[in-house]
Amino acid sequence: MNSIEEEPKLKKIVGAADELSLGISIVVAVLIGVGIGLGSKKLTGLAWTLWIGIFIGVAAAILNVYKAYARQKASLDELANDPKYKYKALKEDEDDGEY
């Protein structure tokens, strides 16, 4: 029995699909917002309700981008705390004391 954990075979594909899904989710969010706006315009008869739906869609797209940014920042922060990369920071601290 191997004690080494093997990466799933589809991990790279799933990661790429996750990144691709950000672009798709932006388009879908705006289209859903336009749909909401058109539906509210048809229900109320007021033209400006279309713009409210568009605003909702754009806000949802911005929220999706922010969530993706937060996920990436968390993974980079986790990488920065990895002991494999600590030696550079320690080496720079040692160089400061030699002057």
Secondary structure as GFF3:
##gff-version 3
##sequence-region A 1 99
A	DSSP	alpha_helix	11	44	.	.	.	ID=ss1
A	DSSP	alpha_helix	48	80	.	.	.	ID=ss2
A	DSSP	three_ten_helix	83	85	.	.	.	ID=ss3
A	DSSP	alpha_helix	86	97	.	.	.	ID=ss4
###
